[in-house]
Amino acid sequence: MKKILVIAGGGKKHLTPFVEEGKKMGLDVTIASFSDLNYVTESSFVLKVGETPLNDFEIIYIRLVGKRFEDVSLLVDYAKQNGIKIVDEA
């Protein structure tokens, strides 16, 4: 089952339809806000959403960025370095 992250600036309420539709298609969809991003730098740099490393996701869909340009830049750079596909509505 493909694991997909749908992330947006601001709240997550408007992202819940992605989870429901993903289930219908046999996809494991996680929703998050850019404020859920955090990182660990102990032995190597690991970017996480909540407690889940971004490397666990095959695809990241960036829904709305708002004023979170630094966060989206960090996310996209990390995804490119780790072979995670990015989808952006722009």
ABEGO torsion letter per residue (X at the ends): XBBBBBBBBEBAAAAAAAAAAAAAAGBBBBBBBAAABBBBAAABBBBBBEABBAAABABBBBABAEAAAAAAAAAAAAAAAAGBBBBBAX
